[in-house]
Amino acid sequence: MGGQARMIERPDPADYSIAVRLNRKPRNSWRWEIYRAGKSIPVERSLEHFQTMAEATRAGKAALQRFVELRLTIST
């Protein structure tokens, strides 16, 4: 039908990173967000609020690993 096949790029794990942010509400809570390089809107963020930055960072790193692994699985 003349349509062009679109190649799915294999994601590069280095294209993604986490940011940990302090929220105002609930008071003094932390959340993680996953960003793709060059984008200002997160591709995923935590629904859970964490009491410390360290807890949010640990959870964010684990979420980032799962996110990248899922993307790699989908693209293969």
C-alpha positions in Angstrom: 0.0 0.0 0.0 3.0 2.3 -0.4 3.4 2.8 3.3 6.8 3.3 4.7 8.1 0.8 7.3 9.3 2.6 10.4 12.4 1.3 12.1 12.2 1.0 15.8 15.3 2.3 17.4 17.0 0.2 20.0 17.0 2.4 23.1 20.3 3.4 24.5 20.2 3.1 28.3 22.5 6.2 28.5 19.7 8.2 27.0 17.7 7.9 30.3 18.4 9.3 33.7 16.5 9.9 37.0 15.9 13.1 38.9 14.9 13.2 42.5 12.7 16.1 43.6 11.5 17.4 46.9 7.8 18.1 46.9 5.8 20.6 48.9 2.8 18.3 49.3 2.8 16.1 51.1 5.2 18.1 53.1 8.9 17.2 52.7 8.3 14.2 50.5 10.6 13.0 47.7 9.7 11.6 44.3 11.8 10.3 41.4 11.3 11.0 37.7 12.8 9.3 34.6 13.9 11.6 31.8 15.1 11.0 28.3 18.1 13.0 27.2 17.0 16.3 25.6 13.4 16.2 26.9 12.0 18.4 29.6 9.0 16.2 30.4 9.5 13.0 32.4 8.6 9.7 30.7 7.7 8.2 34.0 7.4 9.4 37.6 6.8 7.7 41.0 3.3 7.6 42.3 4.8 6.9 45.8 6.2 9.6 48.0 9.4 8.9 50.0 10.5 10.3 53.3 14.1 10.7 52.3 16.1 11.6 49.2 18.1 8.4 49.6 14.9 6.2 49.5 13.7 8.0 46.5 17.0 7.7 44.7 17.2 3.9 45.4 13.7 3.4 44.2 14.3 5.6 41.1 17.4 3.7 40.1 15.5 0.4 40.3 12.6 1.9 38.3 15.1 3.2 35.7 16.6 -0.2 35.3 13.2 -1.9 34.9 12.1 0.9 32.4 15.2 0.4 30.2 15.0 -3.4 30.4 11.4 -3.2 29.3 12.2 -0.8 26.4 15.0 -3.2 25.3 12.7 -6.2 25.4 10.0 -4.4 23.3 12.5 -3.2 20.7 14.0 -6.7 20.0 
